[in-house]
Structures are given as C-alpha cells and as structure tokens.
Amino acid sequence: MKLTKNEYQIIFDTLGSPFCRKKIIKLPPPGYVDKYYKFLFKNRIALYFFEEIKKNGFIFKGNLNENYKQLKKRRLNTNEILVKLTNILNKKYQNQWVFFKTLKPFPSTPNDSDFILFDVKKHDQMCKYLISEGFSLLEKAPLQTTLIDDSGKGLANSDKRGGVWYIDCYKEPGADYFIYLDVEKLKNFKNFKKINGKEIPTLDVCAELSAICFHGIFPERTYSIETFYLILYYLKEIKTDNKVMLFVDFVKNNNMKSAVAANLILTNKIHNIFFLKNLDIVDEVLSNLETYNVMKTKFEYSFPYHFSKRLFFKVLFEKLKEPKSFISLLNQFFHMLNPFFLIGVFIVLYKRLFKKGGIYKQM
C-alpha cells in the first residue's frame, strides 16, 4: 500500500520526534486508523500508534478495539517471557548474555526475542539447559537455535506468527554462516533495562544501533517506519549520554561505517521532510566517521524503503576487512558446495535482491 505525503504526515504527527517538541495532534478519524491498520502493523508501529492516539483521547470501537487488545496482550505476554527467560538464564549464565534487537524504546510487538551468549562454546549446553527448563526446540540454523516457550506449544509456526513465544539463541549475530558482529567485541557494551521490575540485560545503545543499521541493509535491505523511530530514539540517547565518540569508535572498530552512514542519512532526510528539522547529531557522527555520499537520498514517500543492491554489496565487502567475518564467508562458500544448501541460499538472495518487502515481516 502506497500512502500520500499527507497520509504519512498524519502518522508522523501522531508519533512525533524525540528531537522536536510534541505538538497537539489532531486525532485521525476512526476510518483512517481502520483503513491503514495493516500498513501500521507491517511497519511495526501499530501498537505505538495506538498508544499515542489513546493518550490523546481516541476511543477504540469494534475491530479496532479487538486489534488494540490483541497487540497489547502480545506485548504484555512478551514481557512476561522476557522476564521468565532472564530468571532462568541468570541461574547458570549471569552476566554472560544479553538481549539484542528485542527491547525497543517505544511500545512494540517483536516477532521474537533475540539474545547472545558471549561464550560460543556454551551455546549447545545452554540450549539443552533451556529445554530442560520448559522451552522446546523449534528449529536450528548455523548461527542460531530457535526455541519456543511452553505456552506456545501447538500455536507456534516457523513463520513466527503471533510473535510471543519465539526465542532466538544466537551463537553470534549473522546470516547463515556469515558473522557480522563479533561477540568478543560486545562484552563491554552491556546495559540493563527494567521490565516488570526486573533488570533485563541488553546491548548498550552504541552496539544496538550499529547492529540495527547493519542488519537493515545486510541481509534485509529494508527500512521501515519502526527503523526510523529506533534510530531517532537511539540517537537521542547517544546525544543525551554524550556517547557520540563511543558510538563512532564502535562503528569503526566493527567495519560498519557505510551501513550506519546510509541509515543516518536516510533518517535525516525523512526527518527533514516530515518535521522540517535537520538532525545535528547526524552531521556530527558523519563528520567523525568521515563517510559521506554512501547512498542517494531520494525518498519517494514509500515504506518500507528498499536500499540499493549496490549498497548491499558495499556493506558486505566493507565488513570483510574483519578477519572473523571474512573467514565466516569462506565457511559459507564451503557449505554452498552442498547443492541443497546452495539452492536455499540462491532463493533467499533472489528474494532479498530482486523482490521488495524483505524476508523478515511482522507476523
């Protein structure tokens, strides 16, 4: 579904920007919210949008009320599972793991809960431990094992529909055999957030934002409205906590300059269009990264935005300067000697390079 600029403006006026004073919003008519619910859901901002209009006096009725209740329940159930998983993991692996790409700075309904164990050698042992504590194995991939919470038995599917019960246990962040984040470099980038009164370990904002920017281009190639708001809120946190140079150093040390720069340039472009304000922190980060013009900034009022194939490969080749990533790519090529695996890789590459919409959809 392609919206007009005015229709997008309603969304952005409703959600606001952490870099602008929130203006009094004009509530959208119920017909608008109902008509564009699927679009809001696809862009992973449906619950965020609903919570904002509710705060401003919007009354949910009929299907809208049911949709809102389902999203709210999904968020609350996800929180319960995050706390449960934290309690179980901390019994044996305290300070040895973190969630990443899971806890958002605004109301959200993720497809799954991702976490990293810092010691790759303990991955299989840890998965067996979680299974003994009531989780069930759903499927395995080269760099991750997907478990489901016992409350999802009989309901879970490989497409992660419903998004509450799925736990992705990563050996290292990557795609297939290709590693794009070295866990050894993440150990000093740990933070905590509170959920239901429980301290939850998560990646520091510098690492979290870098991972989101890289993953959005490789392997996903998409940028949703949720991505826009994640980047805005994390940039605000980096600015408030005086972490600009820490962020810049993390990006450089992990060979993610082009990925981060492209995402920030696009975010600034969209912010200028809908909020009429330039993000000074983007200029500051780009200046310190010494990275400009890594992508064309043309934006044609369409979400999700799709990054170019050229940028996809530029980001990949830049990452290959890192020995672990380079060796993992060789490992990927070795496994592609298996014709069944090779066909699977080509199917995924075709979808990511030639079909719009991406692989990871909100379900």
Secondary structure, 3 states (H helix, E strand, C coil): CCCCHHHHHHHHHHHCCCCCCCCCCCCCCHHHHHHCHHHHHHCCCHHHHHHHHHHCCCCCCHHHHHHHHHHHHHHHHHHHHHHHHHHHHHHHHCCCEEECCCCCCCCCCCCCEEEEECCHHHHHHHHHHHHHCCCEEEEEECCEEEEECHHHCCCCCCCCCCCCCEEEEECCCEECCEECCCHHHCCCCEEEEEECCEEEEEECHHHHHHHHHHHHHHHHCEECHHHHHHHHHHHHHHHHCCCHHHHHHHHHHCCCHHHHHHHHHHHHHHHHHHHCCCCHHHHHHHHHHCCCCCCCCCCCCCCCEECCHHHHHHHHHHHCCCHHHHHHHHHHHHHCCCHHHHHHHHHHHHHHHHCCCCCCCCC
